[in-house]
Amino acid sequence: MNQAACIPRIAEGLDRDGYAVLRSLLTVEDCRQLVDRYPDDGQFRSRVVMARHGYGRGEYKYFDYPLPPLVAEFRAAFYPALSDIANRWNEALGIDTRYPADLTTFLDQCHAAGQVKATPLLLKYGAEDYNCLHQDLYGETVFPLQMAFLLSKPGEDFTGGEFVMTEQRPRMQSRAMVVPLQQGDAVIFPVRQRPVQGTKRLYRVNLRHGVSRVLSGHRHTLGIIFHDAQ
């Protein structure tokens, strides 16, 4: 996919809705190959069972370095365009932090801050599993956008299990959003906050994301987080 052609659509979706969906970013074969990696513990640095930590139900595994080529490619390819959006958002919010134009330089900043562990991950859900609303923060150095890819086919591999987000605006009740995804689609969304233009001024809103209860089958997801973990 030509990432440059996606940039206006990504920026428009993030500014308007708080998320942007890119259709068919992965092929069915790409999805299958990523799902087939899950049983091989040698590719991962850790496994998390959500129920043990109160995160929900289901499990996930963090890849270890070196990342699988496809995961590393997407992480490096989308970072530059997303860093432009992140810098524009920080400027609008009066936040001094600016992000370098390439992923390698940004990861050097993470590592200098003691965040050296890879964060891209594969998530696995079965029937009755879900992921509580959360934010993926792994240290002081945080890149404000991330990606999630649906690797399973809704209605065939699983039912239920929608990707959901909530947005908390100042002095207002939270707004819930369900983001419909098909196999191979990616959603780009904020890690924790974004600017929103109100009637009188621009203000900051806080976001969380999760997955609703899977009703049947198995659901797999690839998550790409751009900052590393401590």
DAQUI-V794260 format. One record per pair of residues at least 12 apart in sequence whose ideal C-beta (glycine too) atoms are under 10 Angstrom apart, sorted by sequence separation. I is the first residue (numbers start at 1). GAP is how many residues later the second one is. D is the distance in whole Angstrom. If there is no record, write none. Layout:
# DAQUI-V794260
{{I;GAP;D} {I;GAP;D}}
This chain:
# DAQUI-V794260
{{9;12;9} {10;12;7} {47;12;6} {48;12;5} {86;12;9} {87;12;6} {136;12;10} {164;12;7} {165;12;5} {177;12;9} {192;12;10} {193;12;6} {194;12;9} {9;13;8} {47;13;8} {48;13;7} {86;13;5} {87;13;10} {150;13;7} {164;13;7} {165;13;8} {192;13;10} {193;13;5} {194;13;7} {6;14;8} {46;14;9} {47;14;5} {48;14;8} {85;14;10} {87;14;9} {163;14;9} {164;14;5} {165;14;7} {192;14;6} {193;14;7} {46;15;7} {47;15;8} {83;15;9} {84;15;9} {121;15;9} {148;15;7} {162;15;10} {163;15;7} {164;15;7} {190;15;9} {192;15;6} {6;16;6} {44;16;9} {45;16;8} {46;16;5} {83;16;4} {162;16;5} {163;16;5} {190;16;9} {191;16;8} {192;16;8} {44;17;4} {45;17;5} {46;17;10} {82;17;9} {83;17;7} {84;17;8} {119;17;7} {162;17;7} {163;17;8} {190;17;5} {191;17;10} {192;17;10} {43;18;8} {44;18;6} {45;18;7} {46;18;8} {83;18;6} {162;18;7} {163;18;6} {189;18;7} {190;18;10} {191;18;9} {3;19;9} {6;19;9} {44;19;6} {45;19;4} {80;19;10} {83;19;8} {119;19;6} {162;19;8} {190;19;9} {41;20;8} {43;20;6} {44;20;6} {45;20;8} {79;20;9} {80;20;9} {81;20;10} {83;20;8} {119;20;10} {161;20;10} {189;20;6} {1;21;8} {38;21;9} {40;21;10} {43;21;7} {79;21;9} {80;21;6} {82;21;10} {117;21;8} {1;22;10} {3;22;10} {38;22;9} {39;22;10} {42;22;8} {79;22;9} {80;22;6} {83;22;10} {117;22;9} {163;22;10} {165;22;9} {187;22;9} {1;23;9} {38;23;7} {41;23;10} {43;23;10} {79;23;7} {80;23;8} {83;23;7} {115;23;6} {116;23;10} {167;23;9} {1;24;6} {37;24;9} {43;24;9} {79;24;4} {115;24;4} {119;24;10} {163;24;6} {165;24;6} {1;25;10} {43;25;7} {78;25;9} {79;25;9} {114;25;7} {115;25;8} {123;25;9} {165;25;9} {168;25;9} {37;26;9} {76;26;8} {77;26;9} {79;26;10} {113;26;6} {114;26;9} {115;26;6} {120;26;10} {154;26;8} {157;26;8} {163;26;9} {167;26;10} {170;26;10} {76;27;5} {79;27;7} {113;27;6} {114;27;9} {115;27;9} {119;27;9} {120;27;9} {121;27;10} {122;27;10} {124;27;10} {125;27;9} {154;27;7} {155;27;9} {156;27;8} {167;27;8} {169;27;7} {75;28;6} {76;28;8} {79;28;9} {110;28;9} {113;28;5} {123;28;9} {124;28;10} {154;28;7} {155;28;10} {170;28;9} {110;29;7} {112;29;9} {122;29;8} {129;29;10} {150;29;10} {152;29;10} {153;29;7} {154;29;7} {167;29;8} {169;29;8} {110;30;10} {111;30;9} {130;30;9} {131;30;9} {150;30;10} {152;30;10} {153;30;4} {175;30;9} {177;30;9} {179;30;9} {37;31;7} {72;31;9} {76;31;10} {110;31;5} {127;31;8} {129;31;9} {130;31;8} {133;31;7} {148;31;9} {150;31;4} {152;31;6} {153;31;9} {154;31;10} {174;31;10} {75;32;9} {109;32;6} {110;32;9} {126;32;9} {127;32;9} {128;32;9} {129;32;8} {131;32;9} {133;32;8} {149;32;9} {150;32;7} {151;32;7} {152;32;10} {171;32;10} {174;32;9} {175;32;10} {177;32;9} {110;33;9} {125;33;7} {127;33;9} {131;33;9} {133;33;6} {148;33;8} {150;33;6} {151;33;8} {170;33;6} {172;33;9} {174;33;10} {34;34;7} {37;34;9} {107;34;10} {109;34;10} {127;34;10} {130;34;10} {149;34;9} {150;34;7} {151;34;10} {169;34;7} {170;34;8} {174;34;9} {178;34;8} {187;34;10} {191;34;8} {33;35;9} {106;35;8} {125;35;9} {126;35;10} {149;35;7} {150;35;6} {169;35;9} {170;35;8} {191;35;9} {34;36;7} {107;36;10} {125;36;6} {149;36;7} {150;36;8} {168;36;10} {169;36;5} {170;36;9} {186;36;9} {188;36;9} {191;36;8} {33;37;8} {34;37;8} {106;37;7} {148;37;9} {149;37;5} {150;37;8} {168;37;6} {169;37;9} {183;37;10} {148;38;7} {149;38;8} {167;38;5} {168;38;5} {186;38;8} {147;39;5} {148;39;5} {166;39;10} {167;39;7} {168;39;8} {30;40;6} {103;40;9} {147;40;7} {148;40;8} {166;40;9} {167;40;5} {168;40;8} {181;40;9} {133;41;9} {146;41;9} {147;41;5} {148;41;8} {166;41;7} {167;41;8} {146;42;7} {147;42;8} {165;42;6} {166;42;5} {75;43;10} {133;43;10} {145;43;6} {146;43;7} {165;43;7} {166;43;8} {26;44;8} {75;44;10} {97;44;9} {99;44;7} {145;44;7} {146;44;8} {164;44;9} {165;44;5} {166;44;8} {75;45;7} {97;45;9} {99;45;8} {145;45;6} {146;45;6} {164;45;7} {165;45;8} {72;46;10} {74;46;9} {97;46;10} {99;46;10} {144;46;6} {145;46;7} {163;46;7} {164;46;6} {71;47;9} {97;47;9} {144;47;5} {163;47;8} {164;47;7} {26;48;9} {72;48;8} {143;48;7} {144;48;7} {162;48;10} {163;48;6} {164;48;6} {25;49;8} {71;49;5} {95;49;9} {142;49;6} {144;49;7} {145;49;9} {162;49;7} {163;49;8} {71;50;10} {142;50;7} {144;50;8} {161;50;6} {162;50;5} {65;51;9} {67;51;6} {71;51;9} {93;51;10} {160;51;9} {161;51;6} {162;51;9} {65;52;8} {66;52;9} {67;52;10} {68;52;8} {160;52;6} {161;52;7} {162;52;9} {25;53;10} {64;53;8} {65;53;5} {67;53;6} {138;53;10} {160;53;6} {161;53;4} {63;54;10} {64;54;6} {68;54;10} {90;54;8} {137;54;7} {160;54;5} {161;54;7} {62;55;7} {63;55;5} {65;55;10} {89;55;7} {135;55;9} {136;55;6} {137;55;7} {159;55;7} {160;55;3} {161;55;9} {22;56;9} {62;56;6} {63;56;8} {64;56;10} {86;56;10} {89;56;9} {135;56;6} {136;56;9} {158;56;6} {159;56;4} {160;56;7} {161;56;8} {163;56;10} {62;57;6} {63;57;5} {86;57;7} {87;57;10} {135;57;5} {158;57;8} {159;57;5} {160;57;9} {161;57;9} {162;57;10} {62;58;7} {63;58;6} {86;58;5} {134;58;10} {135;58;9} {158;58;6} {159;58;6} {161;58;4} {163;58;8} {62;59;5} {63;59;7} {85;59;9} {86;59;6} {157;59;9} {158;59;3} {160;59;8} {61;60;6} {62;60;9} {83;60;8} {85;60;7} {157;60;5} {158;60;6} {159;60;9} {161;60;9} {60;61;5} {61;61;5} {82;61;8} {83;61;10} {148;61;8} {156;61;8} {157;61;6} {158;61;4} {20;62;10} {60;62;6} {61;62;8} {82;62;9} {83;62;9} {152;62;10} {155;62;9} {157;62;7} {158;62;9} {59;63;9} {60;63;4} {61;63;8} {82;63;5} {146;63;9} {148;63;9} {154;63;9} {157;63;8} {59;64;7} {60;64;7} {79;64;8} {81;64;10} {82;64;9} {153;64;9} {20;65;10} {58;65;7} {59;65;5} {60;65;9} {82;65;8} {152;65;8} {154;65;8} {58;66;6} {59;66;8} {79;66;9} {152;66;7} {153;66;10} {58;67;4} {59;67;9} {78;67;9} {152;67;5} {10;68;8} {14;68;9} {57;68;8} {58;68;7} {78;68;10} {151;68;8} {152;68;5} {56;69;9} {57;69;8} {78;69;7} {150;69;8} {151;69;4} {152;69;8} {11;70;8} {15;70;8} {57;70;10} {58;70;9} {59;70;8} {150;70;8} {151;70;6} {3;71;9} {7;71;10} {10;71;7} {11;71;9} {14;71;6} {46;71;8} {57;71;6} {58;71;4} {60;71;9} {135;71;8} {149;71;9} {150;71;6} {151;71;6} {6;72;8} {10;72;8} {14;72;10} {45;72;6} {46;72;10} {57;72;4} {58;72;7} {75;72;8} {135;72;8} {149;72;7} {150;72;8} {1;73;9} {4;73;10} {7;73;9} {8;73;10} {11;73;8} {15;73;9} {45;73;6} {48;73;9} {50;73;9} {56;73;7} {57;73;6} {58;73;6} {74;73;7} {135;73;6} {136;73;8} {148;73;6} {149;73;4} {3;74;5} {7;74;5} {10;74;10} {11;74;6} {15;74;9} {44;74;9} {45;74;10} {47;74;10} {56;74;5} {57;74;8} {133;74;9} {134;74;6} {135;74;8} {148;74;7} {149;74;8} {2;75;10} {3;75;6} {6;75;7} {7;75;9} {10;75;7} {14;75;8} {46;75;9} {48;75;9} {50;75;9} {55;75;9} {56;75;5} {57;75;9} {74;75;8} {133;75;4} {134;75;7} {147;75;8} {148;75;5} {149;75;8} {1;76;9} {3;76;10} {4;76;9} {45;76;10} {55;76;7} {56;76;4} {62;76;10} {132;76;9} {133;76;7} {134;76;6} {147;76;7} {148;76;8} {1;77;10} {3;77;8} {4;77;8} {7;77;8} {11;77;8} {15;77;10} {44;77;8} {47;77;10} {55;77;6} {56;77;9} {132;77;10} {133;77;4} {146;77;7} {147;77;4} {148;77;10} {3;78;6} {7;78;8} {44;78;8} {51;78;9} {54;78;7} {56;78;9} {71;78;9} {131;78;8} {132;78;5} {133;78;10} {146;78;6} {147;78;8} {3;79;10} {43;79;9} {50;79;8} {53;79;10} {55;79;7} {70;79;10} {131;79;5} {132;79;9} {145;79;10} {146;79;5} {147;79;9} {50;80;8} {130;80;7} {131;80;4} {145;80;9} {146;80;7} {50;81;7} {130;81;6} {131;81;9} {145;81;7} {146;81;9} {50;82;8} {129;82;8} {130;82;6} {131;82;10} {143;82;8} {144;82;9} {130;83;4} {131;83;10} {142;83;9} {143;83;4} {144;83;9} {38;84;5} {129;84;7} {130;84;7} {142;84;9} {143;84;5} {37;85;7} {38;85;9} {39;85;10} {128;85;6} {129;85;5} {142;85;5} {143;85;10} {38;86;6} {125;86;7} {127;86;9} {128;86;7} {141;86;6} {35;87;8} {127;87;6} {128;87;8} {136;87;8} {138;87;7} {140;87;10} {141;87;8} {34;88;7} {123;88;8} {125;88;9} {126;88;7} {127;88;7} {128;88;9} {131;88;10} {137;88;10} {139;88;7} {141;88;10} {35;89;9} {125;89;5} {127;89;5} {129;89;9} {136;89;5} {138;89;6} {139;89;8} {141;89;9} {126;90;9} {127;90;7} {129;90;8} {131;90;9} {137;90;9} {138;90;7} {139;90;6} {140;90;9} {126;91;8} {127;91;8} {136;91;9} {138;91;4} {139;91;5} {125;92;9} {126;92;6} {127;92;10} {137;92;9} {138;92;6} {125;93;7} {126;93;8} {136;93;9} {124;94;7} {125;94;4} {124;95;8} {125;95;8} {123;96;8} {124;96;6} {125;96;8} {123;97;7} {124;97;8} {95;98;9} {122;98;7} {123;98;4} {122;99;7} {123;99;8} {93;100;8} {95;100;10} {121;100;9} {122;100;6} {123;100;6} {89;101;8} {93;101;9} {94;101;10} {121;101;8} {122;101;8} {92;102;9} {93;102;5} {120;102;7} {121;102;5} {58;103;9} {85;103;9} {92;103;4} {120;103;6} {121;103;9} {86;104;9} {89;104;8} {91;104;9} {92;104;10} {119;104;8} {120;104;5} {121;104;8} {85;105;10} {86;105;10} {89;105;6} {90;105;9} {92;105;9} {119;105;8} {120;105;7} {82;106;7} {89;106;5} {119;106;4} {120;106;9} {81;107;10} {88;107;9} {118;107;9} {119;107;8} {78;108;9} {86;108;10} {94;108;9} {119;108;7} {120;108;10} {85;109;10} {93;109;8} {95;109;9} {119;109;6} {78;110;8} {92;110;6} {93;110;9} {94;110;9} {118;110;6} {119;110;5} {93;111;6} {117;111;6} {118;111;8} {74;112;8} {92;112;9} {115;112;6} {116;112;6} {117;112;4} {38;113;10} {115;113;4} {116;113;8} {117;113;7} {113;114;9} {114;114;9} {115;114;6} {116;114;8} {34;115;8} {89;115;9} {113;115;9} {114;115;10} {115;115;5} {35;116;5} {110;116;9} {114;116;6} {34;117;6} {35;117;7} {110;117;5} {111;117;7} {113;117;8} {31;118;8} {33;118;9} {109;118;9} {110;118;4} {30;119;9} {31;119;8} {32;119;8} {107;119;8} {109;119;10} {110;119;9} {31;120;4} {32;120;10} {106;120;7} {107;120;8} {110;120;9} {30;121;8} {31;121;7} {106;121;8} {107;121;6} {25;122;9} {31;122;8} {35;122;9} {106;122;9} {26;123;6} {28;123;10} {103;123;7} {25;124;7} {26;124;9} {20;125;9} {22;125;9} {25;125;10} {26;125;7} {28;125;8} {19;126;10} {31;126;10} {20;127;10} {22;127;9} {99;127;9} {99;128;10} {19;129;10} {14;131;8} {10;135;9} {86;140;9} {21;142;10} {83;143;9} {19;144;9} {82;144;7} {79;145;9} {19;146;7} {78;146;8} {18;147;7} {79;147;6} {17;148;9} {18;148;10} {19;148;10} {74;148;9} {78;148;8} {18;149;6} {75;149;5} {17;150;10} {74;150;6} {75;150;9} {76;150;10} {32;151;10} {71;151;7} {75;151;7} {31;152;6} {70;152;9} {71;152;10} {72;152;10} {30;153;10} {31;153;6} {58;153;8} {71;153;7} {30;154;7} {56;154;7} {57;154;10} {68;154;10} {28;155;7} {29;155;10} {55;155;9} {56;155;8} {27;156;9} {28;156;7} {57;156;8} {58;156;8} {18;157;9} {26;157;8} {27;157;6} {56;157;9} {57;157;9} {67;157;9} {19;158;7} {21;158;7} {23;158;9} {24;158;8} {26;158;4} {18;159;7} {20;159;10} {21;159;8} {23;159;7} {24;159;9} {25;159;6} {26;159;8} {63;159;9} {17;160;7} {19;160;6} {21;160;7} {24;160;5} {25;160;7} {26;160;7} {58;160;10} {60;160;10} {63;160;10} {18;161;10} {21;161;9} {23;161;8} {24;161;7} {25;161;4} {58;161;8} {60;161;8} {62;161;9} {63;161;10} {17;162;9} {22;162;9} {23;162;5} {24;162;9} {25;162;10} {22;163;7} {23;163;9} {58;163;10} {60;163;8} {62;163;9} {65;163;9} {21;164;6} {22;164;5} {21;165;7} {22;165;8} {20;166;9} {21;166;5} {22;166;7} {20;167;7} {21;167;8} {62;167;8} {19;168;6} {20;168;5} {21;168;10} {19;169;7} {20;169;8} {19;170;4} {18;171;7} {19;171;8} {17;172;9} {18;172;7} {13;174;9} {14;174;7} {13;175;8} {14;175;8} {19;175;10} {13;176;9} {14;176;7} {18;176;6} {11;177;10} {10;178;6} {18;178;8} {15;179;8} {6;180;10} {14;180;7} {15;180;8} {16;180;10} {15;181;9} {6;182;9} {15;182;9} {38;182;7} {35;183;9} {37;183;10} {46;183;10} {36;184;10} {45;184;9} {1;185;10} {35;185;5} {37;185;10} {34;186;7} {35;186;10} {18;187;8} {34;187;10} {35;187;9} {19;188;9} {32;188;10} {34;188;6} {18;189;6} {31;189;8} {19;190;9} {18;191;10} {31;191;8} {30;192;9} {26;196;8}}
